[in-house]
Amino acid sequence: ETHGITFRIQISVKELLDTDVLLKLLFHLPVNYPSTLPDISVNSDQLTRAQCMDVKDKLLEQAKNHLSEPMVHDLILWIQQHLKYVIKESATVCNEKTTLSKGTSTEDGIWMLLLHLDHMRAKAKYVKTVEKWATDLRLTGRLMFMGKIILILLQGDRSNIKEYLILQKTSKVDVDSSGKKCKEKMISVLCETKVQSQQKRFQTFEVKEYSMLDELQKEFETAGLATLFSDFVPPLLK
C-alpha cells in the first residue's frame, strides 16, 4: 500500500512498584521503512499522558539506533526492560521538563490542522472520542457542524497533531451502514500549517453547531482565519 502498514501491540510490563502496566503501542511503518523511522503512539490506563509521551520519545530515540534495519521487535524488548527507568526519570524531571518544554517541544511553533469528515453515523460516540483525543493531546480548536459539513480544526504541538491524525485514521471511531464499528475512511486533510502571529490561539476545544454559513465564517474570521475559510470551506458546498 502507498501509506504503509499500521498495527497495534499490547504488552504487560512490571513497573516500579511491581504492578503490571499495560502498554498499548501503535506503530505506523511507512512504505520506505526501515530506512524511515516509524510513527509511534503510546497509551496506557496506568500512566499519565505526559508519561506516555516520555515513553514515546524514548522509543523514537532508540529507533534512531536501528535505522535501516527492522526494529519493532527490538523496541518492544527495550521498553519491557527499561519502562521503570523511563517512568522514574519522567517523575524526577517533571518540573524541569515543564520549564524546558517552552523552548524545545514548541520550537516548531504552534501548528494547525483542518480536517473534513464526510459523515458521522454514531455522532454522540464519535464526538466524545474526538473530545477525548484533543484533551489527551493538549490540542485546542473546534469540531464544527454546519448542515452536512463537518470540520475539525486543531491547534497545538506539531507532534501531538501528528499523533491525533494517526488515531483518527487507525481507530474504530464510527459505525458502518450495518452498525458495525469501523475506521474513518472518508476524511480529508484540507490544511496543515504553522499558526501565524496574526492568528488567534484557541484556548479550549469546543463542539459547535452553526445554522448558517455566515456563522461558521464568523468563527474563522474571529480567529484571524478568514483566508483559511475562503480557501477551503466554500468548495465543500459545491
N, C-alpha and C positions, 0 to 999 in steps of 0.2 A: 504494500500500500504506500501511497505517497506521503502519508502522515506518520508512518512508523507503527510501533506497537505499544499499547498501554496495558499494564497488568497490575494487580494488587497482590500483596503478600501480607499475611498476618503472622507475627511471631510473638511468643511469650518470653519475656526476659526478667531475670531476677534483678531487682533494683537495690538501692542502698539498704533498705530495711528488710531485705529478704521477702518483699512482697512481689507478686507477679505483675509485671506491666505488659499489657497487650499493645503492641505497636502495630498500627495499620499503615503499611508503606505502599505508596503508589509510584510506580516507575513508568515514565514515558520514554521509550527508546526511539529517537529519530531515525530516519532511514539510513543516515550515514554513521550510526552507532557501530562500533565503539570509538570511531575517530572523533565523534562529538559526544560531549557529556550528556547523560540522561537528565530529564527533568524529574525531580523527586518531590513528593508530597508526604508529610508525616502527620498522623493523627493518633491520639490516644486519650481515652477517657480518664486515665490515671495521671496524665501530665497536663500542665498548663499550656496555653497556646505559645507562650514565649519559650517554654522548654522544647516543644515540638519544633519550633523554628530553629533552636540551637542544634537539635539532633539533625535536622535537615542540612544546616550549614556544615556540620562536621562530616556528614556523609558526602557532601559535594567536595569538601576538601580532600577526603580520601579518594574520591573518584578521579581527581586530577592525577593521582599517583598511578592510576591504571589506564590512562588514556591510550587508546589504540589496541586495547585488549579487553576481552569480556570481563565485566567487573561486578555484576549484580550479586553473584554468589559471595564474592569476597567482601562486598559491602555489608551484606547481611551477617556474615560471620564476625566482621569487625564491630558492628553495633551491638551484637549479642555479648561480646567480650568487654566493650567499653561504655555501655549505656550508663552504668552507675557513676563513672567518672565524668561523663558529659553532664549528667544531671547535677552532680556535686559542684562542678565548675560553674554551671549555669546559676546555681543558687548563690555562690560566693561572689560572683562578679556582676550580679544583677544590677546593683546601683551604678557600678562603673559603666556597664553596657548602656544603661539609660542615658548617661551623660555622653558617652562616645557616639551613640546612635545618631545624635544630631548632626554629626559631621561625617558619618560613614554610611549608614543604611539609606540616608536620603541624599547621598552625593549625586545621584542622578536626578534629583529634584522630585517633585510630585508628578505622577503620571495620571492620565485619564483614559478611560476605555468606554466606548459607546457600542452597545450591542443591540441587535434587533431580533426579537423572538417572533416566530410565525404564529404560535398559539400556545395556550395553556389549557389542557383538559382538566387536570386536577389542580385548579387555581390556588385554593387555600393552602394545600401542602407545598406546592411549588413556591409560593410567596414566602412561606415560613422558612423553607430551605435557603432561599436567596438571602433572606434577612440574617440567618444564622451564619452563612458563609461570610457575608460582609462584616458582621460583628467580629467573628473569629479572626479575620484577616485585617482588621482595623481599617476597613475601607468605608468611605463616605459616599453619598450620592443619592440617586433616586431610582426607584423602579416605577416606571410611568405607563399608565394605561390611558389611551385616547381612542375611543371606538375600537377598531380591530388592531390598532398599532400598539405594540408592547416594546418598550425600550428600557434598557438597563444602563445607567450612567454611573460609572465608578471613578473615584479618585483615591490615590494612595501610593504607597511604596511600589515601585515597579515590580519587584519580585513577588509581592503579595497579589498584585493584579494578574501576574502570570500564573500564580498558583490558583487563583479564582477561575481563570479560563480552563485550566486542567480539570478542576472539579466540575465546572459547568458542562464540559464536553464528555466526561467519563462517568458521571454519576447518574443513577436512575432517578430523575427528578420529576418525571411526568408519567402518564399512562397512555397507552395506545388506544385505538378505536375499540378494542375488545376489553379494555380495562386492565391490561397487564402493565406492570411497571416497565418503563423504557427510558433510554437515554435521550438527551436532546440532540436531534439530528438536523433541526431546521433553525439554526442560529447563524447570524451574520455579524462579523466584526466590522462595524461601519467605520470606526476610527480608533486608533491607539496612538496617543501623542503626549508630549510633556505639557504640563499645565503652565501657561504663560503668566507673567507677573500681573497683567491686567485682568486676569480671570479670577473669579471669586472661588475660594475653597468652601466646599460644603462641610458643615460641622457635624452633620449626622447622616445616617442613611434612612430615608423615608420612602414609604409606598404611597403614591398619589394617583388619583384618577382625575381626568380632565374631560369636560363635556364638549369643549370646543377647541379647535386648533389654536386659536388666539391665546387661550390659557396655557397651553403647552409651550407656545412660542415665548410667552412672557417668562416662564420658568427658566428657559435657556438664557433669555436676554438679561434677567436679573443677575445671573451668574457670570455675565460677560461672555456668553457663549452663543451670541447671535449668529456668527458665521458658521459654527458647528450645526446649528439648527437649519440654516438656509441651505447648507451643502448636502445634508443627509436626510432630513425629515420629509420635506415636500416630495422627493422622488418616491417615497414609500406610499404615497396616496394615489399614485398613478396605477 
